[in-house]
Amino acid sequence: MQWRSSYFDRSLGCGLTSPCSRRAAARRDSRRDHPGPRPAAEGQLVRRIGVGTIRVACWALFVPFLLAAIPCPLQETLPTGAEVLTRMRGVYSSCSTYADTCSFSASAARGTEPVALWTQGTLNTRFVRGVALRADSSFAINNATQPSSYTLHAAPGHYVFSHTGPGGADAKRYEPKSLEQLVSVTNGSTGLWGAPVQYAASLLFADELSMSGLAQLANPVTEAVEPIGENWCLRIRAESSSGALLTLWVDRESWLLRRLSHDTPVGDIHRRVTVEYHSVAVGVDIAPGEVAPP
């Protein structure tokens, strides 16, 4: 009788067994019909989810400290301002030839009101070491309809400066006794108190122009890396021996100037010269006629 009751209980779901026995039999039948891993009980599932959440939270707190402790290869240490100026001066002072084409502007203002002369122009410089430097500039003052021009020529022991006013009028020619005087005459005769030729010249003739242009700069600081056209440049801020503030954009591959800003306070007047080097190169071929005297 007991065997028959047990048989009917398993087969028909009824008989003399208790409800607990029937539930246990149902679970056995379910495992037999659906083999595989057993699902977790509800309490077990909640506990597992809680443990996983705690682990994720711990990793979220720990990973930032771990990353901060590991040096990142993408974090670049920029050269100091002094290192950049040394590299730049070395390239200019040792090159055999040099060529640039640039545009420039010069202005002065008292507060927001422009004063004195406002100038914009272009400059081409060609240089062969031991032979000569020649710079040709065309510029307009206060939006003059006809430009003025000048040519500067420096050869060993011989210096020439020629200047013509608007439309070729008022032509003048000077033969200074030194390169220092040549740069001074250029600034005074043209009204370009920041004649851009002085910047490259002071780097190419570092010994003769030791007190001009970019020869003497103090407190240089590397501020940023910025693109000038297709060239990445180090932006350097420094002070001249006269107290003017200069900002230089130096090509980080060629170590040549790509842009320059020269700010000079004179009383309550602020003067600014900006030079943009559209092309600049060293070690290039230069024909003899490009550095011939005017």
C-alpha positions as CSV (number, residue, x, y, z in Angstrom):
1,M,0.0,0.0,0.0
2,Q,2.8,2.4,0.8
3,W,4.5,1.6,-2.5
4,R,1.3,2.2,-4.4
5,S,0.7,5.5,-2.6
6,S,4.1,6.7,-3.4
7,Y,3.7,5.7,-7.0
8,F,0.4,7.5,-7.4
9,D,1.8,10.5,-5.5
10,R,4.7,10.8,-8.0
11,S,2.7,10.0,-11.1
12,L,-0.6,11.8,-10.4
13,G,0.4,14.5,-8.0
14,C,-1.8,13.2,-5.2
15,G,-1.8,10.6,-2.6
16,L,-0.8,10.4,1.0
17,T,2.3,12.5,0.9
18,S,2.6,16.0,2.5
19,P,2.6,19.3,0.6
20,C,6.3,19.7,1.3
21,S,7.0,16.3,-0.3
22,R,5.0,17.3,-3.3
23,R,7.0,20.5,-3.8
24,A,10.2,18.5,-3.5
25,A,9.0,16.0,-6.0
26,A,8.1,18.9,-8.4
27,R,11.5,20.3,-8.1
28,R,13.1,16.9,-8.9
29,D,10.8,16.5,-11.9
30,S,11.7,20.1,-13.1
31,R,15.5,19.4,-12.8
32,R,15.0,16.1,-14.7
33,D,13.1,17.8,-17.5
34,H,15.3,21.0,-17.6
35,P,18.9,20.0,-16.9
36,G,21.5,22.8,-16.3
37,P,22.7,25.1,-13.5
38,R,20.2,25.8,-10.8
39,P,18.9,29.4,-10.6
40,A,19.9,31.3,-7.5
41,A,17.4,31.8,-4.9
42,E,16.0,35.3,-4.5
43,G,18.0,36.1,-1.4
44,Q,21.2,34.8,-3.0
45,L,20.7,36.9,-6.1
46,V,20.2,40.1,-4.0
47,R,23.4,39.3,-2.0
48,R,25.4,38.7,-5.2
49,I,24.2,42.0,-6.8
50,G,25.1,43.9,-3.6
51,V,28.7,42.5,-3.5
52,G,29.2,43.3,-7.3
53,T,28.0,46.9,-6.7
54,I,30.5,47.3,-3.9
55,R,33.3,46.0,-5.9
56,V,32.6,48.4,-8.8
57,A,32.4,51.3,-6.5
58,C,35.7,50.4,-4.9
59,W,37.4,50.2,-8.4
60,A,35.8,53.6,-9.3
61,L,37.5,55.2,-6.3
62,F,40.8,53.4,-6.7
63,V,41.4,53.8,-10.5
64,P,41.9,57.6,-10.5
65,F,44.6,57.4,-7.8
66,L,46.3,54.6,-9.8
67,L,46.3,56.6,-13.0
68,A,47.6,59.7,-11.3
69,A,50.5,57.7,-10.0
70,I,51.5,56.3,-13.4
71,P,53.4,58.8,-15.6
72,C,51.5,59.5,-18.8
73,P,53.7,59.4,-22.0
74,L,51.4,62.1,-23.6
75,Q,52.3,64.6,-21.0
76,E,55.1,66.6,-22.7
77,T,57.6,68.7,-20.8
78,L,58.1,71.9,-22.8
79,P,61.6,73.5,-23.1
80,T,62.2,76.6,-21.0
81,G,62.1,80.0,-22.5
82,A,65.9,80.3,-22.1
83,E,66.4,76.9,-23.8
84,V,64.2,78.0,-26.8
85,L,66.1,81.3,-27.2
86,T,69.4,79.5,-27.1
87,R,68.3,77.0,-29.8
88,M,66.9,79.8,-31.9
89,R,70.0,82.0,-31.7
90,G,72.2,79.0,-32.5
91,V,70.4,78.3,-35.7
92,Y,70.5,82.0,-36.9
93,S,74.1,82.6,-35.8
94,S,75.5,79.5,-37.5
95,C,73.5,79.4,-40.8
96,S,75.3,79.9,-44.1
97,T,72.3,81.4,-45.9
98,Y,69.0,82.8,-44.8
99,A,65.8,84.0,-46.6
100,D,62.5,85.3,-45.3
101,T,59.3,87.0,-46.6
102,C,57.2,88.7,-44.0
103,S,54.4,91.2,-43.5
104,F,54.3,93.7,-40.7
105,S,52.3,96.4,-39.1
106,A,53.2,99.2,-36.6
107,S,50.8,101.3,-34.6
108,A,50.7,103.5,-31.6
109,A,47.7,104.3,-29.3
110,R,46.8,106.3,-26.2
111,G,44.3,104.1,-24.6
112,T,41.9,103.1,-27.4
113,E,42.7,106.2,-29.5
114,P,45.3,105.7,-32.3
115,V,48.1,108.3,-32.4
116,A,51.2,109.1,-34.5
117,L,51.8,106.9,-37.5
118,W,50.1,103.7,-38.5
119,T,52.1,101.6,-40.9
120,Q,51.8,98.3,-42.7
121,G,54.1,96.7,-45.3
122,T,56.1,93.8,-46.5
123,L,59.8,92.8,-46.2
124,N,62.1,90.4,-48.0
125,T,65.4,89.5,-46.5
126,R,68.3,87.6,-48.2
127,F,71.5,86.8,-46.5
128,V,74.8,85.0,-47.4
129,R,77.3,84.8,-44.5
130,G,80.5,86.5,-45.3
131,V,79.0,88.1,-48.4
132,A,76.1,90.4,-47.6
133,L,72.6,90.9,-46.2
134,R,70.0,92.7,-48.3
135,A,66.5,93.7,-47.1
136,D,63.9,95.3,-49.4
137,S,60.7,96.7,-47.9
138,S,57.6,98.4,-49.2
139,F,55.2,100.0,-46.8
140,A,52.4,102.6,-46.5
141,I,52.0,105.1,-43.7
142,N,48.5,106.1,-42.6
143,N,46.9,104.3,-45.6
144,A,48.9,106.3,-48.2
145,T,47.8,105.4,-51.7
146,Q,51.4,105.2,-52.9
147,P,53.9,103.1,-50.9
148,S,57.3,104.1,-49.7
149,S,60.2,101.8,-49.9
150,Y,63.7,101.2,-48.6
151,T,66.7,98.9,-49.3
152,L,69.2,98.0,-46.6
153,H,72.5,96.4,-47.6
154,A,75.2,95.2,-45.3
155,A,78.5,93.8,-46.6
156,P,81.8,93.4,-44.6
157,G,83.0,97.0,-44.0
158,H,80.4,98.5,-46.3
159,Y,76.8,99.6,-45.3
160,V,74.2,101.3,-47.5
161,F,70.7,102.4,-46.8
162,S,68.5,103.9,-49.6
163,H,65.0,105.2,-49.1
164,T,62.3,106.7,-51.3
165,G,59.0,108.3,-50.2
166,P,55.6,107.7,-51.7
167,G,55.7,107.3,-55.5
168,G,59.5,107.3,-55.5
169,A,59.8,110.9,-54.3
170,D,62.4,112.3,-51.8
171,A,65.0,109.6,-52.5
172,K,67.8,109.4,-50.0
173,R,71.0,107.3,-49.6
174,Y,73.1,106.9,-46.5
175,E,76.3,105.0,-45.9
176,P,76.6,104.4,-42.2
177,K,79.9,103.4,-40.6
178,S,78.6,100.3,-38.8
179,L,75.8,97.8,-38.8
180,E,74.5,99.3,-35.5
181,Q,74.2,102.7,-37.2
182,L,72.6,101.1,-40.2
183,V,69.7,99.7,-38.1
184,S,69.4,103.1,-36.3
185,V,69.2,104.9,-39.7
186,T,66.6,102.5,-40.9
187,N,64.4,103.2,-37.9
188,G,64.8,107.0,-38.0
189,S,64.6,107.6,-41.7
190,T,61.5,105.6,-42.4
191,G,59.6,106.4,-39.3
192,L,59.5,102.7,-38.6
193,W,60.7,102.8,-35.0
194,G,60.2,99.1,-35.0
195,A,61.6,98.3,-38.5
196,P,61.2,94.5,-38.7
197,V,64.6,94.0,-40.4
198,Q,66.3,94.5,-37.0
199,Y,64.9,91.3,-35.6
200,A,66.4,88.8,-38.1
201,A,69.6,91.0,-38.4
202,S,70.1,90.9,-34.6
203,L,70.1,87.1,-34.8
204,L,72.2,86.8,-37.9
205,F,74.8,89.3,-36.7
206,A,74.8,88.4,-33.0
207,D,78.2,89.9,-32.3
208,E,77.8,93.2,-34.2
209,L,74.2,93.8,-32.9
210,S,74.6,92.5,-29.4
211,M,72.4,95.3,-28.0
212,S,69.7,95.4,-30.7
213,G,66.5,93.6,-31.6
214,L,66.4,90.1,-30.1
215,A,70.0,90.0,-28.9
216,Q,69.2,90.9,-25.3
217,L,66.1,89.4,-23.9
218,A,65.4,88.9,-20.2
219,N,63.0,86.7,-18.2
220,P,62.0,84.4,-21.1
221,V,59.0,82.2,-20.3
222,T,57.5,79.4,-22.4
223,E,53.8,80.0,-22.3
224,A,52.2,77.5,-24.7
225,V,52.4,75.5,-28.0
226,E,50.3,77.1,-30.8
227,P,49.9,76.5,-34.5
228,I,51.1,79.2,-36.9
229,G,49.8,78.0,-40.3
230,E,51.0,74.4,-40.6
231,N,53.8,74.9,-38.1
232,W,53.6,74.2,-34.4
233,C,55.4,76.9,-32.4
234,L,56.5,77.6,-28.9
235,R,55.1,80.9,-27.7
236,I,57.8,82.7,-25.7
237,R,57.3,85.9,-23.7
238,A,60.3,88.0,-22.7
239,E,61.5,91.5,-22.0
240,S,64.0,93.6,-23.9
241,S,66.8,95.6,-22.4
242,S,64.7,98.7,-22.7
243,G,61.8,97.2,-20.9
244,A,59.6,96.4,-23.9
245,L,57.6,93.2,-23.9
246,L,58.1,90.7,-26.8
247,T,56.2,87.7,-27.7
248,L,57.9,85.2,-30.1
249,W,56.4,82.2,-31.8
250,V,59.4,79.9,-32.5
251,D,59.0,76.9,-34.8
252,R,59.6,73.9,-32.6
253,E,61.2,71.9,-35.5
254,S,63.3,74.5,-37.3
255,W,63.8,76.9,-34.4
256,L,63.0,79.8,-36.7
257,L,60.7,82.8,-36.0
258,R,57.2,82.5,-37.4
259,R,55.6,85.5,-35.6
260,L,56.7,88.3,-33.4
261,S,54.9,91.0,-31.4
262,H,56.8,93.9,-29.9
263,D,55.0,96.1,-27.3
264,T,56.7,99.2,-26.0
265,P,55.1,101.6,-23.5
266,V,56.3,105.3,-24.0
267,G,54.6,107.4,-21.3
268,D,50.9,106.9,-21.8
269,I,51.3,105.8,-25.4
270,H,51.5,102.1,-26.3
271,R,53.4,101.1,-29.4
272,R,53.2,97.7,-31.1
273,V,55.0,96.1,-34.0
274,T,53.7,92.8,-35.3
275,V,55.7,90.7,-37.8
276,E,54.3,87.6,-39.6
277,Y,56.9,85.4,-41.4
278,H,55.1,83.8,-44.3
279,S,58.2,82.0,-45.4
280,V,61.5,81.6,-43.6
281,A,64.4,79.2,-44.2
282,V,68.1,78.6,-43.7
283,G,70.6,76.8,-45.9
284,V,68.8,77.8,-49.1
285,D,70.3,78.7,-52.5
286,I,70.6,82.4,-53.0
287,A,71.7,84.0,-56.3
288,P,74.4,86.7,-56.2
289,G,72.0,89.3,-57.5
290,E,69.7,88.8,-54.5
291,V,72.3,90.2,-52.2
292,A,73.8,92.8,-54.5
293,P,74.1,96.4,-53.3
294,P,71.4,98.9,-54.3
